[in-house]
Amino acid sequence: MNIHFVVPLALVTLFALWAGGWPERVGAAVYALSVVVTVLFLLMHDQMWWDLEAGVFIVDVVTFLIFIAIALRADRFWPLWVSAFLGIGVLGHLAKLMMPDTYWRAYAFVLVIWSYPIIALIALGTFLHWQRRKHSAGRSSTSSSARSGPPPPPGPTAS
């Protein structure tokens, strides 16, 4: 496995588990687990990517569905983008299924190329959540309540 991928994945996952909200923590853990399971499936084959990788396909579909669920429940932008990238990977599997003579490097490329942007999106989402939490914790309750003050008097009513 590529150390230039594993190290950022591990660092971003740890950062998300430490500083993220539930979408970042769940998303990072699911993505890291999906990478581990994918590698295990690929290690079982001598000639990777020659045929449809059924185990990898199942992992990618499950990961895709989990990220759709995260995107539907979270108030964040990044799970939508991750879902889109994972969806492109699922489409790559379907293309290989429908056209088995697809060049193996193209099949591998369409599945792997999205890994770095996914890590970057999880890192960005975690950083933005961390910043929001840090800035909201810096406000004191007195300063926020002083700004709100009493409600304005009611306006004239139409008769």
N, CA and C atoms as a LAMMPS dump frame, in Angstrom:
ITEM: TIMESTEP
0
ITEM: NUMBER OF ATOMS
477
ITEM: BOX BOUNDS ff ff ff
-5.0000000000000000e+02 5.0000000000000000e+02
-5.0000000000000000e+02 5.0000000000000000e+02
-5.0000000000000000e+02 5.0000000000000000e+02
ITEM: ATOMS id mol type element x y z
1 1 1 N 0.841 -1.18 0
2 1 2 C 0 0 0
3 1 3 C 0.886 1.243 0
4 2 1 N 0.375 2.269 -0.586
5 2 2 C 1.102 3.517 -0.774
6 2 3 C 1.169 4.304 0.539
7 3 1 N 2.382 4.543 1.015
8 3 2 C 2.559 5.284 2.272
9 3 3 C 2.066 6.727 2.145
10 4 1 N 2.085 7.26 0.907
11 4 2 C 1.606 8.62 0.68
12 4 3 C 0.086 8.703 0.788
13 5 1 N -0.566 7.569 0.857
14 5 2 C -2.008 7.529 1.091
15 5 3 C -2.322 7.12 2.531
16 6 1 N -1.605 6.133 3.039
17 6 2 C -1.898 5.591 4.37
18 6 3 C -1.643 6.63 5.457
19 7 1 N -0.554 7.35 5.374
20 7 2 C -0.23 8.336 6.412
21 7 3 C -1.279 9.456 6.458
22 8 1 N -1.627 10.087 5.319
23 8 2 C -2.687 11.103 5.4
24 8 3 C -4.023 10.524 5.873
25 9 1 N -4.359 9.31 5.435
26 9 2 C -5.605 8.686 5.88
27 9 3 C -5.61 8.504 7.393
28 10 1 N -4.514 8.009 7.943
29 10 2 C -4.432 7.806 9.394
30 10 3 C -4.491 9.13 10.14
31 11 1 N -3.769 10.134 9.665
32 11 2 C -3.761 11.439 10.337
33 11 3 C -5.137 12.116 10.289
34 12 1 N -5.776 12.073 9.131
35 12 2 C -7.091 12.694 8.999
36 12 3 C -8.118 11.945 9.845
37 13 1 N -8.028 10.626 9.875
38 13 2 C -8.959 9.845 10.696
39 13 3 C -8.783 10.18 12.165
40 14 1 N -7.546 10.251 12.626
41 14 2 C -7.304 10.616 14.02
42 14 3 C -7.787 12.04 14.32
43 15 1 N -7.539 12.957 13.401
44 15 2 C -7.997 14.34 13.575
45 15 3 C -9.523 14.396 13.653
46 16 1 N -10.193 13.646 12.771
47 16 2 C -11.659 13.634 12.773
48 16 3 C -12.204 13.022 14.054
49 17 1 N -11.571 11.962 14.525
50 17 2 C -12.033 11.341 15.772
51 17 3 C -11.815 12.267 16.96
52 18 1 N -10.784 13.089 16.906
53 18 2 C -10.466 14.002 18.01
54 18 3 C -11.296 15.281 17.95
55 19 1 N -11.384 15.908 16.777
56 19 2 C -11.952 17.255 16.683
57 19 3 C -13.27 17.33 15.929
58 20 1 N -13.704 16.244 15.338
59 20 2 C -14.896 16.302 14.515
60 20 3 C -16.183 16.123 15.283
61 21 1 N -17.259 16.483 14.624
62 21 2 C -18.581 16.185 15.133
63 21 3 C -18.951 14.77 14.711
64 22 1 N -20.176 14.37 14.949
65 22 2 C -20.55 13.002 14.608
66 22 3 C -20.379 12.702 13.113
67 23 1 N -20.678 13.642 12.174
68 23 2 C -20.488 13.294 10.761
69 23 3 C -19.019 13.033 10.413
70 24 1 N -18.134 13.838 10.978
71 24 2 C -16.706 13.666 10.687
72 24 3 C -16.176 12.371 11.305
73 25 1 N -16.561 12.104 12.542
74 25 2 C -16.081 10.893 13.212
75 25 3 C -16.592 9.637 12.509
76 26 1 N -17.882 9.598 12.238
77 26 2 C -18.459 8.42 11.568
78 26 3 C -17.9 8.292 10.152
79 27 1 N -17.867 9.403 9.43
80 27 2 C -17.366 9.369 8.054
81 27 3 C -15.92 8.916 7.962
82 28 1 N -15.069 9.461 8.808
83 28 2 C -13.65 9.078 8.784
84 28 3 C -13.473 7.615 9.171
85 29 1 N -14.201 7.172 10.19
86 29 2 C -14.073 5.77 10.62
87 29 3 C -14.575 4.826 9.535
88 30 1 N -15.706 5.14 8.932
89 30 2 C -16.249 4.288 7.864
90 30 3 C -15.302 4.257 6.68
91 31 1 N -14.782 5.418 6.292
92 31 2 C -13.886 5.444 5.131
93 31 3 C -12.592 4.68 5.414
94 32 1 N -12.002 4.884 6.584
95 32 2 C -10.767 4.159 6.925
96 32 3 C -11.022 2.655 6.962
97 33 1 N -12.14 2.239 7.542
98 33 2 C -12.48 0.816 7.582
99 33 3 C -12.695 0.263 6.178
100 34 1 N -13.328 1.039 5.318
101 34 2 C -13.548 0.574 3.948
102 34 3 C -12.23 0.394 3.2
103 35 1 N -11.263 1.259 3.481
104 35 2 C -9.939 1.119 2.846
105 35 3 C -9.264 -0.166 3.318
106 36 1 N -9.328 -0.43 4.614
107 36 2 C -8.707 -1.645 5.165
108 36 3 C -9.35 -2.892 4.559
109 37 1 N -10.675 -2.928 4.514
110 37 2 C -11.367 -4.099 3.966
111 37 3 C -11.07 -4.245 2.472
112 38 1 N -11.01 -3.137 1.756
113 38 2 C -10.669 -3.181 0.332
114 38 3 C -9.289 -3.779 0.12
115 39 1 N -8.329 -3.342 0.913
116 39 2 C -6.963 -3.872 0.781
117 39 3 C -6.959 -5.373 1.07
118 40 1 N -7.692 -5.793 2.075
119 40 2 C -7.759 -7.227 2.384
120 40 3 C -8.351 -8.017 1.222
121 41 1 N -9.409 -7.507 0.595
122 41 2 C -9.976 -8.182 -0.573
123 41 3 C -8.971 -8.237 -1.716
124 42 1 N -8.257 -7.153 -1.937
125 42 2 C -7.298 -7.121 -3.043
126 42 3 C -6.105 -8.033 -2.795
127 43 1 N -5.714 -8.198 -1.538
128 43 2 C -4.593 -9.086 -1.232
129 43 3 C -4.933 -10.546 -1.51
130 44 1 N -6.212 -10.874 -1.578
131 44 2 C -6.633 -12.249 -1.871
132 44 3 C -6.494 -12.609 -3.349
133 45 1 N -6.261 -11.623 -4.204
134 45 2 C -6.182 -11.872 -5.644
135 45 3 C -4.767 -11.679 -6.159
136 46 1 N -4.365 -12.575 -7.051
137 46 2 C -3.057 -12.433 -7.674
138 46 3 C -3.083 -11.39 -8.787
139 47 1 N -4.144 -11.408 -9.566
140 47 2 C -4.25 -10.474 -10.683
141 47 3 C -5.35 -9.468 -10.386
142 48 1 N -4.986 -8.429 -9.659
143 48 2 C -5.976 -7.421 -9.286
144 48 3 C -6.429 -6.628 -10.502
145 49 1 N -7.678 -6.251 -10.482
146 49 2 C -8.307 -5.361 -11.441
147 49 3 C -8.541 -5.974 -12.815
148 50 1 N -8.159 -7.24 -13.055
149 50 2 C -8.406 -7.843 -14.358
150 50 3 C -9.897 -8.084 -14.568
151 51 1 N -10.559 -8.511 -13.516
152 51 2 C -11.996 -8.758 -13.561
153 51 3 C -12.682 -7.845 -12.55
154 52 1 N -14.013 -7.901 -12.55
155 52 2 C -14.753 -7.139 -11.56
156 52 3 C -14.334 -7.613 -10.174
157 53 1 N -13.946 -6.695 -9.337
158 53 2 C -13.575 -7.011 -7.954
159 53 3 C -14.852 -6.988 -7.123
160 54 1 N -15.494 -8.152 -6.994
161 54 2 C -16.812 -8.234 -6.352
162 54 3 C -16.76 -7.78 -4.896
163 55 1 N -15.747 -8.196 -4.146
164 55 2 C -15.632 -7.788 -2.75
165 55 3 C -15.46 -6.292 -2.611
166 56 1 N -14.632 -5.717 -3.461
167 56 2 C -14.406 -4.268 -3.44
168 56 3 C -15.685 -3.543 -3.858
169 57 1 N -16.398 -4.101 -4.823
170 57 2 C -17.666 -3.525 -5.267
171 57 3 C -18.665 -3.458 -4.105
172 58 1 N -18.779 -4.53 -3.353
173 58 2 C -19.7 -4.56 -2.21
174 58 3 C -19.281 -3.522 -1.163
175 59 1 N -17.986 -3.463 -0.851
176 59 2 C -17.492 -2.475 0.117
177 59 3 C -17.8 -1.067 -0.364
178 60 1 N -17.583 -0.795 -1.637
179 60 2 C -17.825 0.546 -2.171
180 60 3 C -19.311 0.911 -2.146
181 61 1 N -20.181 -0.04 -2.447
182 61 2 C -21.62 0.242 -2.406
183 61 3 C -22.06 0.528 -0.974
184 62 1 N -21.613 -0.288 -0.022
185 62 2 C -21.988 -0.069 1.377
186 62 3 C -21.459 1.275 1.868
187 63 1 N -20.221 1.594 1.548
188 63 2 C -19.636 2.877 1.946
189 63 3 C -20.408 4.036 1.326
190 64 1 N -20.749 3.902 0.054
191 64 2 C -21.541 4.91 -0.65
192 64 3 C -22.887 5.135 0.047
193 65 1 N -23.578 4.057 0.388
194 65 2 C -24.882 4.171 1.05
195 65 3 C -24.761 4.8 2.441
196 66 1 N -23.708 4.457 3.169
197 66 2 C -23.499 5.058 4.489
198 66 3 C -23.253 6.558 4.358
199 67 1 N -22.462 6.96 3.376
200 67 2 C -22.204 8.395 3.197
201 67 3 C -23.443 9.139 2.719
202 68 1 N -24.314 8.489 1.958
203 68 2 C -25.585 9.124 1.599
204 68 3 C -26.405 9.363 2.863
205 69 1 N -26.443 8.368 3.755
206 69 2 C -27.175 8.533 5.019
207 69 3 C -26.583 9.665 5.853
208 70 1 N -25.254 9.743 5.907
209 70 2 C -24.605 10.841 6.64
210 70 3 C -24.995 12.176 6.011
211 71 1 N -24.936 12.247 4.685
212 71 2 C -25.254 13.498 3.986
213 71 3 C -26.693 13.929 4.228
214 72 1 N -27.613 12.974 4.327
215 72 2 C -29.021 13.311 4.544
216 72 3 C -29.294 13.785 5.968
217 73 1 N -28.464 13.368 6.915
218 73 2 C -28.705 13.724 8.314
219 73 3 C -27.823 14.872 8.81
220 74 1 N -26.701 15.087 8.181
221 74 2 C -25.745 16.09 8.666
222 74 3 C -26.046 17.457 8.063
223 75 1 N -25.639 18.482 8.775
224 75 2 C -25.763 19.843 8.264
225 75 3 C -24.418 20.313 7.724
226 76 1 N -23.788 19.457 6.937
227 76 2 C -22.462 19.721 6.378
228 76 3 C -22.512 19.539 4.858
229 77 1 N -21.595 20.222 4.164
230 77 2 C -21.518 20.085 2.711
231 77 3 C -20.673 18.898 2.284
232 78 1 N -19.634 18.576 3.03
233 78 2 C -18.629 17.628 2.568
234 78 3 C -19.157 16.202 2.376
235 79 1 N -20.119 15.701 3.175
236 79 2 C -20.599 14.339 2.89
237 79 3 C -21.283 14.216 1.528
238 80 1 N -21.87 15.307 1.041
239 80 2 C -22.467 15.272 -0.3
240 80 3 C -21.394 15.047 -1.362
241 81 1 N -20.285 15.757 -1.212
242 81 2 C -19.188 15.618 -2.174
243 81 3 C -18.56 14.227 -2.085
244 82 1 N -18.365 13.742 -0.868
245 82 2 C -17.8 12.392 -0.709
246 82 3 C -18.74 11.366 -1.326
247 83 1 N -20.03 11.525 -1.114
248 83 2 C -21.002 10.607 -1.709
249 83 3 C -20.903 10.63 -3.235
250 84 1 N -20.737 11.817 -3.796
251 84 2 C -20.608 11.928 -5.256
252 84 3 C -19.364 11.201 -5.752
253 85 1 N -18.24 11.384 -5.079
254 85 2 C -17.013 10.707 -5.499
255 85 3 C -17.144 9.192 -5.359
256 86 1 N -17.743 8.748 -4.256
257 86 2 C -17.949 7.309 -4.07
258 86 3 C -18.925 6.763 -5.114
259 87 1 N -19.91 7.565 -5.486
260 87 2 C -20.853 7.149 -6.524
261 87 3 C -20.172 6.954 -7.87
262 88 1 N -19.21 7.789 -8.176
263 88 2 C -18.453 7.62 -9.423
264 88 3 C -17.692 6.295 -9.388
265 89 1 N -17.139 5.952 -8.219
266 89 2 C -16.464 4.665 -8.084
267 89 3 C -17.416 3.496 -8.286
268 90 1 N -18.617 3.594 -7.737
269 90 2 C -19.618 2.538 -7.922
270 90 3 C -19.966 2.418 -9.41
271 91 1 N -20.085 3.553 -10.087
272 91 2 C -20.339 3.517 -11.528
273 91 3 C -19.178 2.857 -12.28
274 92 1 N -17.955 3.047 -11.795
275 92 2 C -16.809 2.368 -12.409
276 92 3 C -16.934 0.855 -12.306
277 93 1 N -17.395 0.372 -11.157
278 93 2 C -17.635 -1.069 -11.016
279 93 3 C -18.719 -1.535 -11.992
280 94 1 N -19.789 -0.769 -12.081
281 94 2 C -20.873 -1.149 -12.984
282 94 3 C -20.408 -1.152 -14.441
283 95 1 N -19.55 -0.208 -14.802
284 95 2 C -19.004 -0.187 -16.159
285 95 3 C -18.176 -1.446 -16.422
286 96 1 N -17.375 -1.859 -15.448
287 96 2 C -16.574 -3.076 -15.605
288 96 3 C -17.481 -4.306 -15.7
289 97 1 N -18.562 -4.3 -14.93
290 97 2 C -19.52 -5.407 -14.971
291 97 3 C -20.183 -5.497 -16.341
292 98 1 N -20.551 -4.358 -16.897
293 98 2 C -21.244 -4.344 -18.186
294 98 3 C -20.291 -4.518 -19.369
295 99 1 N -19.05 -4.082 -19.187
296 99 2 C -18.046 -4.195 -20.257
297 99 3 C -16.792 -4.832 -19.666
298 100 1 N -16.78 -6.162 -19.543
299 100 2 C -15.661 -6.838 -18.884
300 100 3 C -14.305 -6.628 -19.558
301 101 1 N -14.301 -6.233 -20.826
302 101 2 C -13.029 -6.03 -21.514
303 101 3 C -12.454 -4.631 -21.284
304 102 1 N -13.051 -3.861 -20.364
305 102 2 C -12.51 -2.546 -20.011
306 102 3 C -11.061 -2.705 -19.552
307 103 1 N -10.228 -1.821 -20.032
308 103 2 C -8.806 -1.87 -19.683
309 103 3 C -8.649 -1.813 -18.168
310 104 1 N -7.867 -2.726 -17.618
311 104 2 C -7.76 -2.871 -16.165
312 104 3 C -7.228 -1.612 -15.487
313 105 1 N -6.327 -0.896 -16.139
314 105 2 C -5.801 0.327 -15.516
315 105 3 C -6.871 1.412 -15.429
316 106 1 N -7.725 1.501 -16.41
317 106 2 C -8.817 2.481 -16.362
318 106 3 C -9.773 2.137 -15.223
319 107 1 N -10.08 0.855 -15.068
320 107 2 C -10.955 0.398 -13.985
321 107 3 C -10.341 0.744 -12.633
322 108 1 N -9.078 0.425 -12.451
323 108 2 C -8.398 0.72 -11.19
324 108 3 C -8.323 2.229 -10.952
325 109 1 N -8.033 2.973 -11.994
326 109 2 C -7.877 4.424 -11.876
327 109 3 C -9.168 5.094 -11.425
328 110 1 N -10.302 4.718 -12.043
329 110 2 C -11.571 5.371 -11.704
330 110 3 C -11.989 5.06 -10.271
331 111 1 N -11.5 3.969 -9.697
332 111 2 C -11.822 3.643 -8.312
333 111 3 C -10.884 4.323 -7.33
334 112 1 N -9.625 4.463 -7.689
335 112 2 C -8.608 4.934 -6.754
336 112 3 C -8.441 6.452 -6.766
337 113 1 N -8.689 7.097 -7.885
338 113 2 C -8.383 8.517 -8.035
339 113 3 C -9.139 9.396 -7.034
340 114 1 N -10.302 8.953 -6.576
341 114 2 C -11.119 9.767 -5.675
342 114 3 C -10.678 9.677 -4.226
343 115 1 N -9.74 8.807 -3.92
344 115 2 C -9.326 8.598 -2.532
345 115 3 C -8.718 9.847 -1.902
346 116 1 N -7.871 10.534 -2.628
347 116 2 C -7.227 11.733 -2.074
348 116 3 C -8.219 12.877 -1.864
349 117 1 N -9.095 13.166 -2.84
350 117 2 C -10.09 14.218 -2.568
351 117 3 C -11.024 13.862 -1.406
352 118 1 N -11.334 12.589 -1.222
353 118 2 C -12.188 12.186 -0.102
354 118 3 C -11.485 12.482 1.219
355 119 1 N -10.215 12.139 1.313
356 119 2 C -9.455 12.44 2.531
357 119 3 C -9.403 13.951 2.764
358 120 1 N -9.185 14.695 1.698
359 120 2 C -9.125 16.157 1.826
360 120 3 C -10.462 16.721 2.29
361 121 1 N -11.561 16.199 1.785
362 121 2 C -12.878 16.682 2.204
363 121 3 C -13.164 16.363 3.665
364 122 1 N -12.794 15.172 4.12
365 122 2 C -12.992 14.824 5.532
366 122 3 C -12.138 15.744 6.408
367 123 1 N -10.909 16.009 5.973
368 123 2 C -10.03 16.913 6.73
369 123 3 C -10.618 18.324 6.757
370 124 1 N -11.091 18.81 5.629
371 124 2 C -11.679 20.152 5.567
372 124 3 C -12.932 20.235 6.433
373 125 1 N -13.793 19.243 6.322
374 125 2 C -15 19.23 7.147
375 125 3 C -14.679 19.218 8.629
376 126 1 N -13.676 18.426 9.02
377 126 2 C -13.273 18.379 10.426
378 126 3 C -12.696 19.71 10.869
379 127 1 N -11.856 20.31 10.04
380 127 2 C -11.26 21.597 10.377
381 127 3 C -12.333 22.674 10.546
382 128 1 N -13.284 22.719 9.624
383 128 2 C -14.342 23.731 9.712
384 128 3 C -15.21 23.511 10.949
385 129 1 N -15.503 22.266 11.286
386 129 2 C -16.27 21.984 12.504
387 129 3 C -15.476 22.409 13.74
388 130 1 N -14.203 22.094 13.746
389 130 2 C -13.325 22.453 14.864
390 130 3 C -13.287 23.974 15.035
391 131 1 N -13.183 24.699 13.918
392 131 2 C -13.165 26.167 13.974
393 131 3 C -14.488 26.715 14.511
394 132 1 N -15.611 26.181 14.031
395 132 2 C -16.921 26.636 14.529
396 132 3 C -17.039 26.396 16.024
397 133 1 N -16.622 25.212 16.459
398 133 2 C -16.709 24.872 17.879
399 133 3 C -15.794 25.764 18.704
400 134 1 N -14.607 26.021 18.188
401 134 2 C -13.645 26.867 18.902
402 134 3 C -14.171 28.291 19.024
403 135 1 N -14.734 28.833 17.968
404 135 2 C -15.251 30.204 18.009
405 135 3 C -16.512 30.314 18.857
406 136 1 N -17.353 29.31 18.825
407 136 2 C -18.574 29.389 19.649
408 136 3 C -18.245 29.2 21.126
409 137 1 N -17.189 28.458 21.438
410 137 2 C -16.785 28.284 22.837
411 137 3 C -16.144 29.558 23.376
412 138 1 N -15.607 30.409 22.504
413 138 2 C -14.963 31.641 22.936
414 138 3 C -15.945 32.719 23.349
415 139 1 N -17.191 32.592 22.937
416 139 2 C -18.206 33.581 23.313
417 139 3 C -18.709 33.278 24.715
418 140 1 N -18.792 34.285 25.518
419 140 2 C -19.328 34.08 26.861
420 140 3 C -20.84 34.196 26.814
421 141 1 N -21.491 33.617 27.782
422 141 2 C -22.946 33.664 27.805
423 141 3 C -23.444 35.08 28.065
424 142 1 N -22.674 35.891 28.781
425 142 2 C -23.121 37.262 29.048
426 142 3 C -23.072 38.108 27.795
427 143 1 N -22.035 37.916 26.967
428 143 2 C -21.955 38.749 25.773
429 143 3 C -23.037 38.376 24.776
430 144 1 N -23.396 37.115 24.683
431 144 2 C -24.429 36.748 23.73
432 144 3 C -25.808 37.133 24.231
433 145 1 N -26.041 37.046 25.546
434 145 2 C -27.361 37.423 26.051
435 145 3 C -27.523 38.935 26.055
436 146 1 N -26.448 39.692 26.225
437 146 2 C -26.549 41.147 26.233
438 146 3 C -26.939 41.651 24.855
439 147 1 N -26.488 40.961 23.817
440 147 2 C -26.819 41.381 22.476
441 147 3 C -28.29 41.145 22.166
442 148 1 N -28.85 40.092 22.702
443 148 2 C -30.22 39.788 22.335
444 148 3 C -31.196 40.764 22.964
445 149 1 N -31.021 41.105 24.231
446 149 2 C -31.868 42.087 24.904
447 149 3 C -33.337 41.685 24.903
448 150 1 N -34.186 42.605 25.366
449 150 2 C -35.614 42.313 25.375
450 150 3 C -36.178 42.363 23.964
451 151 1 N -37.276 41.69 23.74
452 151 2 C -37.848 41.728 22.385
453 151 3 C -38.406 43.122 22.087
454 152 1 N -38.432 43.511 20.843
455 152 2 C -38.953 44.83 20.487
456 152 3 C -40.452 44.883 20.761
457 153 1 N -40.982 46.09 21.004
458 153 2 C -42.427 46.204 21.246
459 153 3 C -43.194 45.817 19.988
460 154 1 N -44.405 45.324 20.185
461 154 2 C -45.189 44.942 18.999
462 154 3 C -45.532 46.167 18.179
463 155 1 N -45.605 45.989 16.887
464 155 2 C -45.946 47.075 15.988
465 155 3 C -47.455 47.266 15.91
466 156 1 N -47.843 48.287 15.154
467 156 2 C -49.282 48.523 15.015
468 156 3 C -49.951 47.361 14.297
469 157 1 N -51.153 47.089 14.674
470 157 2 C -51.894 46 14.04
471 157 3 C -52.872 46.593 13.022
472 158 1 N -53.089 45.867 11.978
473 158 2 C -54.034 46.303 10.947
474 158 3 C -55.444 45.877 11.352
475 159 1 N -56.388 46.744 11.144
476 159 2 C -57.748 46.377 11.491
477 159 3 C -58.603 46.167 10.284
